[in-house]
Amino acid sequence: MPTVRALLQRGISFDLQDYGWALYIAMIGGDREFDHRSTSGWMYRVNGWLPNYGCQAYVLKGGEDILWYFGTYGFDTWVTKIQSDKTSVQTGQTVEVTLEGVVTPYSWSGDSFGPDQRKFIANATIYVDGKPYEMEGQAVKTDENGKAVLIFNNPGTYKVSAERFTGEGLREGHRRALGAKGNRVHGREGLCGRCGRQ
């Protein structure tokens, strides 16, 4: 299983469970199913699609984008993706990031998935290198269109993430790496945060 190989290569702890219907990745890096709610656990998407079966049953063809995420709300977890309007900028220039979410609703009565629903994620705090990012003394948050503007004044490598807290105090978020060489900043997509973890 490619996921197991990747976890072993990176030295990340994990736990597989056989529940009879499929092998299930019950824990990755210390986050275990049911740790946060009775519906929480590890889920995966392939090229944005949410399979309705265990990962060992999915046959890889090659070149798929596989996203593992910790679904705090199970099938009702909004999976977020953060994008930037530029992948390379001069220091001092603005970078606009957009946080968008997708959820694939599950019908327990019909035992089926509905069509994907998408929305921009508002009121998420932007973090740079694990700390809330501030401009003019205020924490930067996404607006109603899921957008926030950042300015990097020093060359370097930055890890940008966004998270917001739900009404239950649970965190949802996403990470993106932005780096700078000389006087340029460039980006690379990361894995989903808690809605999942990197």
C-alpha positions as CSV (number, residue, x, y, z in Angstrom):
1,M,0.0,0.0,0.0
2,P,1.6,3.3,-1.1
3,T,0.4,5.2,1.9
4,V,2.0,2.7,4.3
5,R,5.3,2.9,2.3
6,A,5.2,6.7,2.5
7,L,4.6,6.7,6.2
8,L,7.4,4.2,6.8
9,Q,9.8,6.2,4.7
10,R,9.1,9.4,6.6
11,G,9.2,7.7,10.1
12,I,5.6,8.7,10.8
13,S,3.8,6.4,13.3
14,F,0.5,4.8,12.2
15,D,-1.9,2.1,13.1
16,L,-3.9,-0.1,10.7
17,Q,-7.1,-1.9,11.9
18,D,-9.1,-4.6,10.1
19,Y,-12.8,-4.0,10.8
20,G,-13.9,-6.7,8.5
21,W,-15.2,-4.5,5.7
22,A,-11.8,-3.0,5.0
23,L,-8.4,-2.1,6.4
24,Y,-8.6,1.2,8.1
25,I,-5.9,3.6,9.0
26,A,-6.9,4.4,12.5
27,M,-4.0,6.6,13.5
28,I,-1.4,8.7,11.8
29,G,1.2,10.7,13.7
30,G,-0.6,10.5,17.0
31,D,-4.1,11.5,15.8
32,R,-6.4,8.5,16.3
33,E,-9.9,8.0,15.2
34,F,-12.5,9.2,17.8
35,D,-9.9,11.4,19.5
36,H,-11.9,14.5,18.9
37,R,-15.5,13.4,18.3
38,S,-17.3,10.1,17.8
39,T,-17.3,10.8,14.1
40,S,-13.6,11.8,13.8
41,G,-11.1,9.7,11.9
42,W,-8.7,9.4,8.9
43,M,-10.2,9.8,5.4
44,Y,-8.8,10.0,1.9
45,R,-9.6,11.6,-1.4
46,V,-8.2,10.6,-4.9
47,N,-8.0,13.5,-7.4
48,G,-10.6,15.3,-5.2
49,W,-13.0,12.4,-5.2
50,L,-14.1,10.7,-1.9
51,P,-14.2,6.9,-2.3
52,N,-16.8,5.0,-0.3
53,Y,-14.5,2.1,0.4
54,G,-11.2,1.5,2.2
55,C,-7.9,2.6,0.8
56,Q,-6.6,-0.9,0.1
57,A,-9.4,-1.5,-2.3
58,Y,-8.5,1.5,-4.4
59,V,-6.3,0.4,-7.3
60,L,-3.7,3.0,-8.3
61,K,-3.2,3.7,-12.0
62,G,-0.3,6.1,-11.5
63,G,-0.2,9.8,-11.2
64,E,-3.1,10.2,-8.8
65,D,-3.2,13.0,-6.2
66,I,-4.0,11.2,-2.9
67,L,-5.0,13.5,0.0
68,W,-5.2,12.0,3.6
69,Y,-6.9,14.2,6.1
70,F,-8.2,13.9,9.6
71,G,-12.0,14.3,9.3
72,T,-13.2,15.8,12.6
73,Y,-16.8,15.6,11.5
74,G,-16.5,12.4,9.4
75,F,-18.2,12.8,6.1
76,D,-19.3,16.3,7.1
77,T,-15.7,17.6,7.3
78,W,-15.0,20.5,5.0
79,V,-11.7,19.7,3.3
80,T,-9.9,22.9,2.7
81,K,-7.4,24.0,0.0
82,I,-5.3,27.1,0.2
83,Q,-4.1,28.7,-3.0
84,S,-2.1,31.8,-3.8
85,D,-2.4,34.1,-6.8
86,K,1.3,34.0,-7.3
87,T,3.9,31.3,-6.9
88,S,6.8,33.7,-7.1
89,V,7.0,37.3,-5.9
90,Q,9.5,39.9,-5.0
91,T,9.9,40.7,-1.3
92,G,7.5,43.5,-0.4
93,Q,4.9,42.5,-3.0
94,T,1.5,41.3,-2.0
95,V,0.4,37.7,-2.2
96,E,-3.3,36.9,-2.1
97,V,-4.3,33.6,-0.6
98,T,-7.8,32.0,-1.0
99,L,-9.2,29.3,1.3
100,E,-11.8,27.1,-0.3
101,G,-13.6,24.1,1.1
102,V,-15.4,21.1,-0.3
103,V,-17.6,18.5,1.4
104,T,-19.2,15.4,0.0
105,P,-22.5,14.9,1.9
106,Y,-23.3,11.3,2.9
107,S,-26.9,10.0,3.1
108,W,-27.1,7.4,5.8
109,S,-30.6,6.4,4.8
110,G,-29.6,6.0,1.1
111,D,-26.1,4.7,1.9
112,S,-24.7,7.0,-0.8
113,F,-22.8,10.2,-1.4
114,G,-24.4,13.4,-2.8
115,P,-22.7,15.9,-5.1
116,D,-19.8,17.9,-3.8
117,Q,-20.6,21.2,-2.1
118,R,-18.0,24.0,-2.2
119,K,-17.7,27.3,-0.4
120,F,-15.1,29.9,0.5
121,I,-13.9,29.7,4.1
122,A,-14.3,33.0,5.8
123,N,-12.9,34.2,9.2
124,A,-9.9,31.8,9.1
125,T,-6.8,33.0,10.8
126,I,-3.6,33.0,8.6
127,Y,-0.5,31.6,10.2
128,V,3.1,32.0,9.0
129,D,5.6,29.6,10.4
130,G,3.1,28.5,13.0
131,K,2.3,31.9,14.4
132,P,-0.7,34.2,13.6
133,Y,0.3,36.5,10.9
134,E,-0.2,40.2,11.6
135,M,-0.3,43.3,9.5
136,E,-0.5,46.7,11.2
137,G,-0.9,45.0,14.6
138,Q,-4.0,42.9,13.6
139,A,-4.2,39.2,12.9
140,V,-4.9,38.5,9.2
141,K,-8.1,36.6,8.6
142,T,-9.8,35.5,5.4
143,D,-12.7,37.7,4.3
144,E,-16.2,36.5,3.2
145,N,-14.7,35.4,-0.1
146,G,-12.0,33.3,1.6
147,K,-9.3,35.7,0.7
148,A,-6.4,37.3,2.6
149,V,-3.5,39.5,1.6
150,L,0.1,38.8,2.8
151,I,3.3,40.7,2.3
152,F,6.8,39.1,2.9
153,N,9.4,41.7,3.5
154,N,12.3,39.3,4.0
155,P,13.5,36.6,1.7
156,G,13.3,33.1,3.2
157,T,11.1,30.0,3.4
158,Y,7.7,30.4,5.0
159,K,5.1,27.9,6.0
160,V,1.7,29.5,5.6
161,S,-1.4,27.9,7.1
162,A,-5.0,28.9,7.8
163,E,-7.3,27.6,10.5
164,R,-10.5,28.5,12.1
165,F,-12.3,27.1,15.1
166,T,-15.8,25.6,14.8
167,G,-18.6,26.3,17.3
168,E,-17.4,23.3,19.3
169,G,-13.8,24.8,19.5
170,L,-12.4,22.2,17.1
171,R,-9.9,23.4,14.6
172,E,-10.1,23.2,10.8
173,G,-7.2,24.2,8.6
174,H,-4.7,23.8,5.8
175,R,-1.0,24.4,5.2
176,R,0.9,25.7,2.2
177,A,4.7,26.2,2.0
178,L,5.9,29.5,0.5
179,G,9.6,29.9,0.1
180,A,12.0,32.7,-1.0
181,K,15.4,32.6,-2.6
182,G,17.2,35.8,-2.8
183,N,14.4,38.3,-3.1
184,R,11.7,36.0,-4.5
185,V,8.9,34.0,-2.8
186,H,7.6,30.8,-4.3
187,G,4.9,28.3,-3.3
188,R,4.3,24.5,-3.0
189,E,1.1,22.9,-1.9
190,G,1.0,20.9,1.3
191,L,-1.4,18.4,2.8
192,C,-4.7,19.2,4.4
193,G,-4.6,20.3,8.0
194,R,-7.1,19.3,10.8
195,C,-9.7,18.9,8.8
196,G,-6.3,17.1,8.4
197,R,-2.6,17.1,9.2
198,Q,0.5,17.7,7.2
